[in-house]
Amino acid sequence: MNIEPLLDALGLQEDAARALADDLRTQIEELHGRLREAETRLEHLSTTRKTVTALADRLPATPPDLPEHPDYPRILAAFNDATSPLRTRDVCEALDHELLPKNIEGTRAKLKRLVKLGILTEVDTGSLTRKQQASGHHDRQP
């Protein structure tokens, strides 16, 4: 029996397996390099997050941005000047708007938006005040 063809076939399969193993080792080395890069990037991002968080804790709290409309600063000025909660009609009068349904509804929508932004709070149905003022009343000692 001649085993040369069998040995030749085994040699070809060994060469193919060796080439595949070499290719896989090369891919593994490339993947290790990419993994190291990704891990380094994660470390940098983590350090950046810690730095930004530490800096953010030192910054004073900023109020939310007001929507773009000239009435909003005037509405807040009315609440700053008020000594008690205001109703929508009070705000309309402070803005010198006629007490027409369209003006009242437009102002009411702006007030609701300021409540959603956490700037105003509804202390009673339809009665609004600045959020800081509302919390200040609860913090006072008798």
C-alpha positions as CSV (number, residue, x, y, z in Angstrom):
1,M,0.0,0.0,0.0
2,N,1.3,3.4,-1.0
3,I,0.7,6.0,1.7
4,E,2.3,8.9,-0.1
5,P,-0.9,10.3,-1.5
6,L,-2.4,10.2,2.0
7,L,0.6,11.9,3.5
8,D,0.5,14.5,0.7
9,A,-3.2,15.2,1.4
10,L,-2.4,15.5,5.2
11,G,0.4,17.9,4.4
12,L,-2.0,20.1,2.3
13,Q,-4.5,20.1,5.2
14,E,-1.8,20.9,7.7
15,D,-0.6,23.8,5.5
16,A,-4.1,25.1,5.2
17,A,-4.7,24.8,8.9
18,R,-1.3,26.5,9.7
19,A,-2.2,29.4,7.3
20,L,-5.7,29.7,8.9
21,A,-4.0,29.7,12.4
22,D,-1.6,32.4,11.2
23,D,-4.4,34.5,9.8
24,L,-6.4,34.1,13.0
25,R,-3.3,35.1,15.1
26,T,-2.9,38.2,12.9
27,Q,-6.6,39.1,13.4
28,I,-6.3,38.5,17.2
29,E,-3.2,40.9,17.3
30,E,-5.2,43.5,15.4
31,L,-8.2,43.1,17.7
32,H,-6.0,43.3,20.8
33,G,-4.6,46.6,19.4
34,R,-8.1,47.9,18.8
35,L,-9.2,46.7,22.2
36,R,-6.4,48.6,23.8
37,E,-7.3,51.7,21.9
38,A,-11.0,51.4,23.0
39,E,-10.0,50.8,26.6
40,T,-7.7,53.8,26.6
41,R,-10.5,55.9,25.1
42,L,-12.9,54.7,27.8
43,E,-10.4,55.6,30.5
44,H,-10.0,59.1,29.0
45,L,-13.8,59.5,28.8
46,S,-14.2,58.4,32.4
47,T,-11.5,60.9,33.6
48,T,-13.2,63.6,31.6
49,R,-16.6,62.7,33.1
50,K,-15.2,62.9,36.6
51,T,-13.5,66.2,35.9
52,V,-16.7,67.7,34.3
53,T,-18.8,66.4,37.2
54,A,-16.4,67.9,39.8
55,L,-16.4,71.2,38.0
56,A,-20.2,71.2,37.6
57,D,-20.6,70.8,41.3
58,R,-18.7,74.0,41.8
59,L,-20.8,76.0,39.3
60,P,-23.8,78.0,40.7
61,A,-27.2,76.6,39.7
62,T,-28.5,78.3,36.7
63,P,-32.2,78.9,36.1
64,P,-33.7,77.2,33.1
65,D,-33.6,79.2,29.9
66,L,-36.7,81.2,29.3
67,P,-38.6,80.6,26.0
68,E,-38.1,83.1,23.3
69,H,-40.8,85.7,23.8
70,P,-40.7,89.2,25.2
71,D,-43.6,88.5,27.6
72,Y,-41.6,85.9,29.7
73,P,-39.2,88.4,31.3
74,R,-42.1,90.8,32.0
75,I,-44.1,87.9,33.5
76,L,-41.2,87.1,35.8
77,A,-40.8,90.7,36.8
78,A,-44.5,90.8,37.7
79,F,-44.0,87.8,40.0
80,N,-40.8,89.3,41.5
81,D,-42.8,92.4,42.4
82,A,-45.8,90.5,43.7
83,T,-46.3,90.1,47.4
84,S,-48.8,87.3,47.0
85,P,-49.7,84.6,44.4
86,L,-50.9,85.9,41.1
87,R,-53.8,84.7,38.9
88,T,-53.7,84.8,35.0
89,R,-55.8,88.0,35.0
90,D,-53.4,89.7,37.4
91,V,-50.5,88.9,35.0
92,C,-52.5,90.1,32.0
93,E,-53.0,93.4,33.8
94,A,-49.3,93.6,34.8
95,L,-48.4,93.1,31.1
96,D,-51.0,95.8,30.1
97,H,-52.9,93.3,28.0
98,E,-56.6,93.8,27.5
99,L,-58.7,91.2,29.4
100,L,-59.8,89.5,26.2
101,P,-60.2,85.7,26.1
102,K,-57.4,85.4,23.6
103,N,-55.0,87.4,25.8
104,I,-56.0,85.5,28.9
105,E,-55.6,82.1,27.2
106,G,-52.2,83.1,25.7
107,T,-50.9,84.3,29.1
108,R,-52.3,81.1,30.8
109,A,-50.4,79.0,28.3
110,K,-47.2,81.0,29.1
111,L,-47.7,80.5,32.8
112,K,-48.3,76.8,32.4
113,R,-45.0,76.6,30.4
114,L,-43.2,78.4,33.3
115,V,-44.7,75.8,35.7
116,K,-43.4,73.0,33.5
117,L,-39.9,74.6,33.5
118,G,-40.0,74.7,37.3
119,I,-39.9,78.5,37.5
120,L,-43.4,79.0,38.8
121,T,-45.6,76.8,41.0
122,E,-49.3,76.6,41.4
123,V,-50.0,77.2,45.1
124,D,-53.8,76.9,44.7
125,T,-56.0,76.3,41.7
126,G,-55.1,79.2,39.3
127,S,-52.9,81.0,41.8
128,L,-49.2,81.0,40.9
129,T,-46.0,82.2,42.5
130,R,-42.3,82.0,41.9
131,K,-41.0,78.5,42.9
132,Q,-38.3,80.0,45.2
133,Q,-41.0,82.0,47.1
134,A,-43.2,79.0,47.6
135,S,-40.3,76.9,49.1
136,G,-39.2,79.9,51.2
137,H,-42.5,80.0,53.0
138,H,-42.2,76.4,54.0
139,D,-38.7,76.8,55.3
140,R,-39.4,79.6,57.7
141,Q,-39.4,78.9,61.4
142,P,-42.3,80.2,63.5
